[in-house]
Amino acid sequence: MTQAITNLARLTLRQLRQMASDLGVTLYSRKSKEDLVSAIAERQERRGGDLKAIEAELNAPARPQSNTRVVFLPRDPQWAYVFWEISDADRRQAQSEGASHLSLRLADVTGLQDGSSHPHTLQEVPVDSHSTEWYLPVPLCDRDYRVELGFRAGSNWISLAFSSVARVPALHPSDQILDQFVPFSLDASVPAPQPITTPIETSDSGLHERLYQSATTHFRSRRVGSEVLHELDSQSSDQRGLSDSGAGLWASGRNESGLGGVAPRQRSFWLVADAELIVYGATDPSARLTIGGEEVPLSSDGTFRIQVPFRDGEQAYPIEATAADGEQKRNITLNFERVTPEDNSNPASEAKAEWF
């Protein structure tokens, strides 16, 4: 037993790991050289194997030379699995250039097509020189990453291979559906809107949606930047019953024959109006953005856009962006104030018949 341990201690760590793999030693890639020697010697003693026969197998003809490559596989939103192969020629070349230890470089390449990476996102992780696999922690989920395999030679970097770009999945399902705005509110105690029933609908989708639909029924819109310009559909004045000044037939109190004396009529009249506030901007796609302490997700190009109610009173929106490494911050605070000096409106459900 002592002689076997002495002979095993003369082998390199790579030879010991190959021997441990052949003998079925578990977790051999995580053991130190001393633990491998003990485990192999114990396994040999139980099997009654011959050390010389095993060493002869190690000196068998070399297998076909493999090419250097690295593969990046996201496992979940927080961890990724990386495995690689290094050809003997590349390893010898790196050693001749003074390579000291093997490392993996994880780079955020979200939205980039030219092979570059976002600044302040590159992470270099030293690994065991004889390992062929590693688990990497992912700094941010829902991003695109690429891994570079190489050796560190003092202050120099010797690149060996790049992996393909892979998307790390998001931690939570996306809250965005098609072109809908991100749900956002700084007022946690906003009362739920009261439904307004109409003869046509049994359940109302909300005042804003009803106003939007009714206001855009006879309009077409085109978008220029962040503004929406509305144009009235081409209709003749005869079809609308309006003159060039916008006045109707009964504006002057005359009928079609030009005679006055219009009979009084009864009508229920109503009006509703409200406003919304849109806050938008952009920052580095890898940054963390908060508005009023609440995190707001960014799109792939770093832009953001929220739509919130614009109520009477003052509303403050402190916006802060923090770099992925946490060392740089930018902030801006937007204050808004709405005043409604007069409100003589009423929904259709509260309209009363009036004579005019």
Salt bridges, closest charged atoms under 4 A:
GLU42 OE2 - ARG46 NH1 3.23
ASP76 OD2 - ARG75 NH2 3.02
GLU85 OE1 - ARG69 NE 3.19
ASP108 OD2 - ARG143 NE 3.08
GLU124 OE1 - ARG105 NE 3.15
GLU124 OE1 - ARG152 NH2 2.68
ASP128 OD2 - ARG17 NH2 2.87
ASP142 OD1 - ARG167 NH2 2.95
ASP144 OD1 - ARG167 NH1 3.29
ASP204 OD2 - ARG210 NH1 2.44
GLU231 OE1 - ARG220 NH2 3.49
GLU231 OE2 - ARG222 NH1 2.02
ASP233 OD1 - ARG220 NH1 3.16
ASP274 OD1 - ARG338 NH1 3.03
GLU276 OE1 - HIS208 NE2 3.30
GLU295 OE1 - ARG288 NE 3.51
ASP312 OD1 - ARG338 NE 2.94
ASP325 OD2 - HIS120 ND1 3.75
